[in-house]
Amino acid sequence: MLGAYAEANREGQAWLLRELAQHGDAVERRTAVTFVHDAAHRETLEREAEAARLVGLPIALADSADLPFPTAGALVLEHQAQLHPMRVLAVLAAELRERGGGIVEHCRVRDVAEEHGRVTLETSLGSVSGESCVLATGMPIPDHGGFFARLEPSRSFVAAYRVAGGELPNGMYLSADAPDRSFRTAEDASGEPLLLVGGGAHVTGRGGDTAAVLAELDAWTVERFPGARRSRWWAAQDYRMHSRVPYAGPLHPGTDRVLAATGYAKWGMTNAVAAALSVTSLLLGGRLDWAATLRRHGPSLRGAGDAVGANLAVAGRMLGGWAEAELSDPATAAALGDGEGRVIRDGVAPVGVARVDGAKCRVSGVCPHLGGVLRWNPAERSWDCPLHGSRFTARGERLEGPAVTDLEPR
């Protein structure tokens, strides 16, 4: 399994770099460094180093990461690629159009059905049919394969900082212990350097005060890079299979026409390409041994334990969310400040009340996917579901996740 996973990512990396080279898009070569803050977690690096050696990765174990703050060890992998994701998307979109493909934006897929050897998509712009369909939507829509019980949604922040004075590290850095941090440098549109720092990973809808999480990211960065000033920030959502291995194959055992690709666990630059290669081999009748191995993998004991634990947590969140909503006093909504939101009990069902840009919004406080009571995300001013990661604007428009409809206004 380890060898198949490594080969999949090597194949994904090689394909993407060839594609970018053909279109003349430059790739920055940098050293990838995984480090630990605390010596108590150095064993984590040693285990990863041994796993890397087993699959032939030329990785080196160092005593420190050579950073402007203390570290207790590091793994070093030379000559890796740093890519600009928007430029990558532009290259791929251009080639798709050159080959006769089309991209339809602002169109929501509501359902997928198979009938008479055809696949039909029901969308917000009408129906479309074809011979096959690949659902690469994070959490598959619809979820005939039970992925909601096999995937865990994760959300994290990235912030861009301007740092006055001092030399910034030139590698790509990732911590293997808490606090979870990744950082690297990039250039803005005018060629000025920026320090990009990521962290604050949490299960979507269970991040608590997300504004405080973002503030913690700021504090960590300023402490280690004095003079850092946040310029902008954003957030990302990804999904992890409880088995730890991404999935690319049939949506469920009874189909060979509807396929799914998901579970990249924030490692999508190579895992997503590997998934595309795997799905393509299925559709065109090719053979990829590593892809077949990854599809065949059964749930490990660790994966099964994680799945049970995660789904018990989901059940607890469902019951706890309704209990909290029952106890909430509708009068508390009157005191909401700008950017604040709260789920209250108003009549029979929970109602989400938020004040954004001076306007008060009232929507259903229940996720239309499987009935989870929503949580307010103060940093992003969104309603997030703690069960399976669906997200909605303050006014109820769906943003992402397995839900396919908006929240009803109240």
Secondary structure, 3 states (H helix, E strand, C coil): CHHHHHHHHHHHHHHHHHHHHHCCCCCEEEEEEEECCCHHHHHHHHHHHHHHHHCCCCCEEECCCCCCCCCCCEEEEEEEEECCHHHHHHHHHHHHHHCCCCCCCCCCEEEEEEECCEEEEEECCEEEEECCEEECCCCCCCCCCCHHHCEEEEEEEEEEEEECCCCCCCCEEEECCCCCEEEEEEECCCCCEEEEEEEEEEECCCCCCHHHHHHHHHHHHHHHCCCEEEEEEEEEEEEEECCCCCEEEECCCCCCCEEEEECCCCCHHHHHHHHHHHHHHHHHCCCCHHHHHHHHCCCCHHHHHHHHHHHHHHHHHHHHHHHHHHHCCHHHHHHCCCCEEEEEEECCEEEEEEEECCEEEEEECECCCCCCECEEECCCCEEECCCCCCEEECCCCEEECCCCCCCCEC
